[in-house]
Amino acid sequence: MRSVFSIAALCLALGAPAVAQTPTGTRLTLTDAANAPTRPVIIDGASWRCEGATCTASGGTNQPASRACRRVVARLGAVSEFTWRGTALTAEQIAACNA
């Protein structure tokens, strides 16, 4: 019985880091640094923090990068670069996002 609990505890311990990890590479560059918020802004579960025109985020919902871009642009203004959970948008996708 004791070994069953030990195995269960080991499985939970090994699985926890995978659950705790957040996707990397969520960032953007605003075309106008004046639009950058001075405090963190939460958009679709992502907490955006900006320094100048460069913003990074942690968390966020599982959605296509193009949709996330449109949602962020609606709140923060146009972007010149956008990467959502490791997926960078092309120049054409960014133009569509800003439209």
N, C-alpha and C positions, 0 to 999 in steps of 0.2 A: 504494500500500500504506500509505503514511504517513497519507493522508487517511482511510482506513478505520479506523485506530487512533484518530485524532483524533475521528472521529464516534462511535466506540464509547465513548471516554472521556467525551465530552460527554453522551451518553445516560445513562451511569452517574451522572455528576455531577448531572444534573437529576433523576434518579429517586431518588437517595439521600435528599433531604430528606423526600420523601413517605413513605418507609419508616421514617425515623427519628422521625417525629412520633408522639406518643402521644395518645390521645383525651383531651380536656379534660373537666372537670366531674365528677370522681369524688370525692364527699364525702358525709359524713353528720354527723348530730348525735345523740349518745347521749342517752338520757333520764336517765341517771345518770352524771355525770362521774367518779364513783368507779370505774366499770368501764373507764375509758380506760387503755390500756396505756402504760407509761412508755417503752417501746422500740418500734421498728417491728415490726409483725406482718404476716406474709405469709399471705394467704388467696387461694386460686385464682390465684396469680401476681401479685396486687396487693399492693404494699407500703404498708400503712396506717400513718400517723403522726398522732398526736393531740396537741392542745393543749387541755387542759380537755375539754369535751364535744364539741368540733369535731374531726373527723378528715378527712384527705384521703388520696388514694391515687394512686399512679402504677403503670402497667402493668396487668396483669390479663388474664384469658382473655375470649374473645368469648362472652358468654352473656347471656341476658335479665336485665334489671335486677332483676326479682322473685326470680330464683334467686340472684343475687349478694347481694341483701339477706338472704335466708334464711341463706346461708352465713356472712355477716358477723355477723348477730344470734346465731347459734349460738356464735360465739367471743367477741363483745364485749358482747353484751346488747342490750336493746331500743333502737330508734332513734325519733326524732321527725321526722327528715328523712333522705332517702336519694336520691342521684343517682349513677347508674352510667354512666360514659362519655357524659355529656350527657343521659341520660334520667332525669328526675325522677319518682319514684313519687308517686301521689296519696295522700290521707289513707287511703282505703280499702285501697289496696295496701300501705301501711305497716302498717295494722292487721293485715292478713293475714300480713305478713312477721313481725310481732312475736308472732303467735299460736303 
